Amino acid sequence: EGSPSSVSPFQQIRSPLAFGQRGFAVQRGRMVHNFHVREARQCVLVRECAHLLLAHNAPVKVKNAQGWSPLAEAISYGDRQMITALLRKLKQQSRESVEEKRPRLLKALKELGDFYLELHWDFQSWVPLLSRILPSDACKIHKQGINIRLDTTLIDFTDMKCQRGDLSFIFNGDAAPSESFVVLDNEQKVYQRIHHEESEMETEEEVDILMSSDIYSATLSTKSITFTRAQTGWLFREDKTERVGNFLADFYLVNGLVLESRKRREHLSEEDILRNKAIMESLSKGGNLMEQNFEPVRRQSLTPPSPNTITWEEYISAENGKAPHLGRELVCKESKKTFKATIAMSQEFPLGIESLLNVLEVIAPFKHFNKLREFVQMKLPPGFPVKLDIPVFPTITATVTFQEFRYDEFDESIFTIPDDYKEDPSRFPDL
């Protein structure tokens, strides 16, 4: 077939070596860029490359050296069909990943004792006026066998909106995957099974939002993270140790935690930018998106960026991680914010971090719980994190406090849907 530099990118993608399951991993350092749509000079070739990669189930979560995903690059390029295909594949691969983990997760839950856990969320922001409208939440978790019930007042929270209510989330480990997750609205006495497949309309609406919004990339850099004991006292300083809920805990300062965020908008019109600014201003003044009629309009594909003069040989011979830019001219703003945090570790807490991770993995559909799971996976000081500060979004942080824990037994009825509740498949459209 010749050396990699003597054949076209399209031929390389067709090569079994390049895109067999094992071959993709072998060539990942080079071929990851093939999965990014901006490598191609012609619109047809871009689509062909992307769809061929998707047909071979290449991982959509992979990122290039600059931290951008294929979906981010597709949004920048502006081809609606390609964005839709990538979004669907991303969701499909996410579902498959959950199902692959399911047997291990159920085994871990079965081995864990039955318990009651109570924790509190308090959200803050350094954006003026935003903190006063951010929610707080008291969560109660019951775990019995391979069943989990989470009672909460906050079902969905993003940097754009939050959903409140008297809500219960039930995971039934014995049920089929499509029947495992249920959300109860205890005020309206209705329930909804969490979607595993989205409707065509829901997907199209999500594509409209992606094409009309900034492209964000936020990472929490932990390369230089250190923990030092927090001190208390004015004249005679000593290590800070206090009770958090029912548990004695040692307090630590988290140093060197940096939130790196980047925002791209080369795909947006001036009208889009002004509209998005108006949304954020409304939110900062306590407005509600649902009342502002900020519904996205149906977006058409953008005109492809101008062809470039980079040859395939020049592209693949570039230094690793420094491939030439091939897509639309970047409009990117970067920022770094040092995240000041405190964490309280208790040796008295009966649950281990690994057990907590298994429980959090079950309730990962709640975005803020997923952030908590990611944070506690770091190498922490000894003990269990009974109180900690975590970044949830680029401008929003949360203090999470584990207030109560006890091993207990419960009536099985709390893990079932009450007889007087009716099914409403559209009650929570974002789940």
Summary of the structure (lengths in Angstrom):
residues: 431
radius of gyration: 23.9
end to end distance: 47.5
largest distance: 76.1
contacts: 1221
relative contact order: 0.17
helix: 35%
strand: 29%
